[in-house]
Amino acid sequence: MLTNAMEAGGLAVVTGGASGVGFAAAYRFAEAGLGVVLADLPGDALDAAVIELSGVAGAGPVLAAPTDVSDPVAVAALADIAFSTGEVAVLMNNAGIGKSSGSWNEPDAWRQMIEVNLFGVLNGQQAFLPRMIEANRPAVVINTGSKQGITTPPGNPGYNVTKAGVKVMTEMLAHDLREVGAPISAHLFVPGFTYTGMIARFIAEKPPAAWTSQQTVDWMIARMREGDFYILCPDNDVSPERDRKRVEWAAGDILNNRPALSRWHPDWAEAFAEHEAG
């Protein structure tokens, strides 16, 4: 579906597009000849990103759209800007934040992450999909999830909950688009360990295990061309096979009624190690 959407031309709308994975994706879409609407918070990063993308040979129009994705009115305005500029070929709901949270503390961090990471995606879907369906042209919707929303490792429950919600939301979207016969595909994009600005604030140099944003986006595009819905990206430490083992184990907690998050439970550490190595 991605190939059809790109061949039909139009715009790629990318939230969180001023840096990191969002900017890398926007760059690839511009290289493919699409116009780009970059949605992010206002500031120097957004301005610089638009200038750089405007210099990509063969790209369509490049617009900055300062947007707070947690505000449905702002996202509706973003949709108005996009559709007044051209047809939307790609909607990438990518904006996200990470804040520390605990199961019984940091309620403000929980709310902020839910508003941006979860409702930001929902706001994008609800603002864009009715008009994308009405246009009846090949298009794709990409929602950025996280492995923390699939295997839910301990450490940041608020973030995990938001990304688990994005997973379910995108599954429902794919089903609903199929049911109405729209020529639009939905994809759950799940980066691996990727060196972005968020990580650079804490680690000055890219760790050997991490991929660059460009590597992650190139994997995403390659898998979308194959029609994949679940796009789990590897990195220099975690292979696709290792990802598969971890997802299998997480599902097995339910099927075998093991303790919650048994991968990190001391009584199950040896069994998990054997499973992952097998």
Secondary structure, DSSP 8 states (H G I E B T S, - for coil): -HHHHHHT--EEEEETTTSHHHHHHHHHHHHTT-EEEEEE-SSHHHHHHHHHHHTSTT---EEEEE--TT-HHHHHHHHHHHHHHS-EEEEEE--------BTTB-HHHHHHHIIIIIHHHHHHHHHHHHHHHHHTS-EEEEEE--GGGTT--TT-HHHHHHHHHHHHHHHHHHHHHHHHT-SEEEEEEE--SEE-HHHHTT-SS--TT-EEHHHHHHHHHHHHHTT-SEEE---SS--HHHHHHHHHHHHHHHHTT--TTGGG-GGGHHHHHHHHH-
